[in-house]
Amino acid sequence: MGRGVLLPHARRLMLVLRPMGFSTSAPVASTREPLHVCVVGSGPAGFYTAEKMLKGHEGAQVDIIDRLPTPFGLVRSGVAPDHPETKIVVNQFSRVAANAHCSFFGNVTLGSDVSLSELRKTYDIVVLAYGAESDRSFGIPGEDLRGIHSAREFVWWYNGHPDMCNLAPDLKNTDSAVVLGQGNVALDVARILLRCTTELASTDIAGYALDALRSSTIRKVFLVGRRGPVQAACTAKELREILGIFLLQSLKNVHVCIKEADLVTSPADKEEMRNSRIKRRVYELLSKAATVHQEKSNDDRKELHFVFFRKPTRFLPSEDGTTVGAVELEKTHLKDDGVTGKQVAVGTCEFEDLKCGLVLKSIGYKSLPIEGLPFDKYRGVVPNLRGRILSNESETATVEPGLYVVGWLKRGPTGIVATNLHCAEETVASILEDEKKGVLVASSDSKRQGRRGLLEILEQKNTRYVPFHDWEKIDSKEKTAGQLKNKPREKITAWDELLKIAKEG
């Protein structure tokens, strides 16, 4: 990487770089050449960063690049189709893209179409916001059996992501699916598997996914967690939604199953709930659901099982030897970790098999490193201080001038869409502070070319990028097709077709 600025001990580092009261709502006057900014990634973190930069610096010229021909990242490919209210934010992002000082370059891949080194030579500021496009794994036997997918892959599949349009999960040869994990994504995939398809038909779910769900034979979904209901990773809002749908609305045909024994709390559990309103509320919702559904049992209904105190130890094949047929689970109990006071799951050497024909692993997304970028492989993030990328996390940390990070790549795959707003504000505040201090000033013989330089690089590599007005052709075609089916849009899901439509007209 380029030469860095040597900094003292990390604690002193935080004092030296303490924000100087910058507000992204008060634009910094442009007294020199335009400030050329490249944001890599067009999801919420990327667009919020672009918006704050444009508001915070009058001379900012912002280019957003993304490997997909479609913008908006997880708002398009990650938010569940039955959560249309969350997707309204794309209207705000579209206004950002329409700004005369902002350009979108879709179908441009960092690492192949343009390198990080090339971007740093071309722009005054490079902000990495490309998120997490891989998955954590268990590393246990049988994980490569057919019928085992990550939750991310399944979510991308039903949301029409072009990388997963051919996933074709088998939903017709089993009545049981196991979801490993109990976070918000796990709740999403369980809800989609069990929800009435007549309701999904009016969403922007991918057409092929709707067809597959209509013919699905899955009647039982098991949400499996290593720890107990107090430690469930979902938020109260998401849990309230899925339980509310099943209890009160058209999915009264789903029976929620929770063992009473799993709801027994220890003194340590009670202490956790005293210290966390969210944990307390999640536990209360689960307890209420267990009581209500015991009173209204109906053998004709589908089933959603919350399975606590279990961890997978291996995946077992079915009779054909290649497809998953069951998950071996080890019973666990909670034990203080002896360091932080956090309760961790410890195996008891008692095992049981849970039969299924589909497994979705919802244990976390994972960011991927790129050449020339410092990366913490254990945490799956780029080491940084309030968005400034550091060469490492040692006591002699080095700040990489002009290189910043935001979103999941900065903090890990946590939070909701709005979390990225605060994350972007912090990173932009660091950028504006550095700009004021002159840290970003290039020497007179190495002025950055910005957008012009990027266009030259893409032309040299014969990369056909998709500008925002070409994305609008895709957008228009999807909405028109959706109107015929009473949907917000009918997503175009194949790479070739997306690029063909973008090229038309």
Disulfide bonds with the S-S distance in Angstrom:
none
